[in-house]
Amino acid sequence: MNHAEFPEHLSSRPPTDRAHGAPTAPSDERSAISDLCRRVSVEMTVHDVAKLPECVSLLPPGTPVYVSHLPNQQWQATIDTASALRTSGLEPVPHIPVRKLASQHELEQLLGQLSARAQVRQVLLIAGDVKEAHGPFPSTLEVIESGLLGKHGITRLSVAGHPEGNAAISENELRSTEERKGQLARQLHLELTFVTQFSFESEPIVAWAGQMRVRDIFGKIDIGLAGPARLTTLLNYGLRCGVGPSIRALGARGGAFTKLIGERGPEKVVRQLARATLSGELVIDGIHLYSFGGLIRTCRWVRAVHDGRFELDAESGFDVTLPG
């Protein structure tokens, strides 16, 4: 498979610009939007493997692609998909819902296969969608503490970030856990990234990211956003995933919600984040796009913004001209 030609600066994830006091002229906003979308990762399912050749033609080489874990999914499907991503020239980042692991041996077998077959160097640890652990790992902390990630060549670790909280645990516990994950990652020499649940407003993102910096939490921050999708799909996933006040407020506004995302994608939120980075109010390391079954459309959106094929609009968003 051959990647489309990308300029060198689009084939890497440059360091975050921490300059303060930058003006917000349209040209600056366009540059900031493009920069955010150069430091991007996307999400796929094991059912998307047949779409990889087209993804390769749209994404820069080495783009991180997260492999979600569907209900009743077998570990072998995760391993096979990660291997297909590696072969295609993209960077596989498999989800590991730790409560579904029956034993430490199963974890070792999984990590060993991911390393041997797909040269996986980064995983996303999540608790998973089951209430009770099947084995010795009720939370991601136990897996990190085990030291097994480094033993199997995992040097980069992603964990969930929750700007709008998590209904399953208290605010104090959530923030304490963020700090503990940062401490463990530093001790174990793991490059840690907090990948946030998707949100439909920038305010909670900016507030949370600012607090992470103030608290000096070790780790990078990638902001999760909903890729282009139908309004009904976004509402469905948002409610199922427990997205916080942003989806409830927007859902109540009907028409405003349609204008914000509709079928266009996360343009308004991305532009808000770009403005916040220009002003110095926000420091993040990238964005992560949840595709919700629309992997190709999400990749086309990424390519269009990479190529600058978008125009700022009067409603604080921008209009994207998709390829293909």
WOCOR-V180240 format. One record per residue. N is the residue number from 1. RES is the residue in one letter. PHI is phi in whole degrees, -180 to 180 (* if undefined). PSI is psi in whole degrees, -180 to 180 (* if undefined). BURIAL is 1 if it has 24 or more other ideal C-beta (glycine too) atoms within 12 Angstrom, else 0. Layout:
n res phi psi burial
N RES PHI PSI BURIAL
N RES PHI PSI BURIAL
This chain:
n res phi psi burial
1 M * 141 0
2 N -116 131 0
3 H -75 150 1
4 A -63 156 1
5 E -71 127 0
6 F -125 140 1
7 P -57 155 0
8 E -55 -40 0
9 H -70 -14 0
10 L -92 -8 1
11 S -99 11 0
12 S -137 171 0
13 R -113 91 1
14 P -68 159 0
15 P -65 152 0
16 T -66 136 1
17 D -78 119 1
18 R -105 17 0
19 A -66 144 0
20 H -111 155 0
21 G 75 18 0
22 A -71 144 0
23 P -69 162 0
24 T -115 47 1
25 A -67 155 0
26 P -53 -40 0
27 S -64 -37 0
28 D -67 -42 0
29 E -63 -42 1
30 R -61 -45 1
31 S -64 -41 1
32 A -68 -38 1
33 I -63 -48 1
34 S -62 -39 1
35 D -64 -44 1
36 L -59 -41 1
37 C -83 -6 1
38 R -82 -28 1
39 R -99 70 1
40 V -125 149 1
41 S -128 157 1
42 V -129 168 1
43 E -123 139 1
44 M -133 172 1
45 T -115 171 1
46 V -67 -15 1
47 H -84 -4 0
48 D -97 5 1
49 V -57 -39 1
50 A -63 -17 0
51 K -89 -5 1
52 L -60 -40 1
53 P -56 -41 0
54 E -71 -38 1
55 C -59 -43 1
56 V -60 -35 1
57 S -74 -12 1
58 L -111 -28 1
59 L -102 149 1
60 P -63 148 1
61 P -56 141 1
62 G 80 5 1
63 T -58 130 1
64 P -68 128 1
65 V -122 116 1
66 Y -82 138 1
67 V -106 107 1
68 S -70 163 1
69 H -115 109 1
70 L -81 159 0
71 P -56 135 0
72 N 69 10 0
73 Q -70 140 1
74 Q -89 151 0
75 W -60 -33 1
76 Q -61 -35 0
77 A -65 -38 1
78 T -64 -45 1
79 I -62 -46 1
80 D -63 -41 1
81 T -69 -41 1
82 A -61 -39 1
83 S -64 -42 1
84 A -63 -39 1
85 L -64 -45 1
86 R -61 -44 1
87 T -62 -34 0
88 S -79 -11 1
89 G 95 7 1
90 L -99 162 1
91 E -97 111 1
92 P -76 134 1
93 V -131 89 1
94 P -76 143 1
95 H -75 139 1
96 I -126 101 1
97 P -77 105 1
98 V -69 -27 1
99 R -68 -16 1
100 K -87 -4 1
101 L -81 125 1
102 A -78 -23 0
103 S -163 168 0
104 Q -65 -35 0
105 H -61 -41 0
106 E -64 -40 0
107 L -62 -45 1
108 E -62 -42 1
109 Q -63 -43 0
110 L -64 -50 1
111 L -62 -39 1
112 G -62 -43 0
113 Q -69 -41 1
114 L -62 -40 1
115 S -71 -46 1
116 A -71 -42 0
117 R -91 -29 1
118 A -127 6 1
119 Q 47 43 0
120 V -67 129 1
121 R -116 -8 1
122 Q -142 138 1
123 V -132 159 1
124 L -107 117 1
125 L -94 128 1
126 I -134 160 1
127 A -66 -44 1
128 G 109 171 1
129 D -95 26 0
130 V -116 144 0
131 K -76 -38 0
132 E -109 136 0
133 A -67 139 0
134 H -78 -16 0
135 G -149 -143 1
136 P -87 12 0
137 F -123 82 1
138 P -71 -19 0
139 S -147 171 1
140 T -69 -25 1
141 L -58 -41 1
142 E -64 -36 1
143 V -69 -44 1
144 I -61 -46 1
145 E -63 -26 1
146 S -64 -24 1
147 G 76 5 0
148 L -74 -23 1
149 L -62 -54 1
150 G -62 -35 1
151 K -59 -30 0
152 H -107 22 1
153 G 83 10 0
154 I -82 113 1
155 T -109 -14 0
156 R -125 134 1
157 L -128 131 1
158 S -108 142 1
159 V -135 164 1
160 A -77 141 1
161 G -115 147 1
162 H -132 82 1
163 P -59 -31 1
164 E -104 19 1
165 G 82 180 1
166 N -141 120 1
167 A -62 -20 0
168 A -79 -22 0
169 I -139 161 0
170 S -72 161 0
171 E -60 -44 0
172 N -63 -43 0
173 E -66 -39 0
174 L -61 -48 1
175 R -70 -35 1
176 S -64 -39 0
177 T -67 -38 1
178 E -57 -45 1
179 E -65 -43 1
180 R -65 -41 1
181 K -62 -41 1
182 G -63 -43 1
183 Q -63 -46 0
184 L -63 -44 1
185 A -62 -42 1
186 R -63 -45 0
187 Q -62 -37 0
188 L -93 5 1
189 H 60 42 0
190 L -102 137 1
191 E -81 112 1
192 L -100 138 1
193 T -131 128 1
194 F -89 117 1
195 V -105 117 1
196 T -81 153 1
197 Q -59 151 1
198 F -72 148 1
199 S -135 158 1
200 F -113 9 1
201 E -139 150 1
202 S -84 -25 1
203 E -57 -50 0
204 P -65 -30 1
205 I -65 -50 1
206 V -62 -43 1
207 A -64 -47 0
208 W -66 -48 1
209 A -61 -38 1
210 G -63 -42 0
211 Q -66 -37 1
212 M -60 -41 1
213 R -69 -43 1
214 V -61 -40 0
215 R -80 -2 0
216 D 56 45 0
217 I -73 127 1
218 F -68 128 1
219 G 139 154 1
220 K -82 168 1
221 I -131 120 1
222 D -114 128 1
223 I -91 122 1
224 G -81 130 1
225 L -134 155 1
226 A -78 125 1
227 G -70 177 1
228 P -57 129 1
229 A -163 165 1
230 R -67 149 0
231 L -56 -44 1
232 T -63 -37 0
233 T -65 -44 0
234 L -64 -44 1
235 L -62 -43 1
236 N -62 -50 0
237 Y -65 -40 1
238 G -61 -43 1
239 L -70 -39 0
240 R -67 -35 0
241 C -90 0 1
242 G 73 29 0
243 V -59 142 1
244 G -80 -146 1
245 P -55 -28 0
246 S -62 -42 1
247 I -75 -33 1
248 R -67 -44 0
249 A -66 -44 0
250 L -69 -39 1
251 G -60 -34 1
252 A -73 -20 0
253 R -95 -4 0
254 G 55 -93 0
255 G -60 -38 0
256 A -64 -38 0
257 F -64 -42 1
258 T -62 -41 0
259 K -66 -35 0
260 L -68 -48 1
261 I -127 -51 1
262 G 46 -126 1
263 E -108 12 1
264 R -89 -28 1
265 G 111 -165 1
266 P -91 34 1
267 E -58 -45 1
268 K -67 -43 1
269 V -66 -41 1
270 V -61 -42 1
271 R -67 -38 1
272 Q -62 -43 1
273 L -65 -39 1
274 A -62 -43 1
275 R -63 -41 1
276 A -66 -35 1
277 T -71 -37 1
278 L -64 -38 1
279 S -79 -10 1
280 G 86 3 0
281 E -76 -23 1
282 L -132 132 1
283 V -126 112 1
284 I -133 171 1
285 D -110 -10 1
286 G 169 -177 1
287 I -127 154 1
288 H -125 127 1
289 L -105 120 1
290 Y -83 126 1
291 S -92 -20 1
292 F 51 45 1
293 G 85 -4 1
294 G -112 54 1
295 L -59 -48 1
296 I -63 -43 1
297 R -62 -39 1
298 T -64 -44 1
299 C -64 -37 1
300 R -65 -39 1
301 W -62 -46 1
302 V -59 -46 1
303 R -63 -42 1
304 A -62 -44 1
305 V -69 -39 1
306 H -52 -45 1
307 D -81 -1 1
308 G 76 20 0
309 R -88 65 0
310 F -153 155 1
311 E -128 133 0
312 L -64 141 1
313 D -111 179 0
314 A -84 -4 0
315 E -106 24 0
316 S 69 23 0
317 G -123 -151 1
318 F -159 154 1
319 D -103 128 0
320 V -105 135 1
321 T -98 105 0
322 L -77 144 1
323 P -78 163 0
324 G 82 * 0
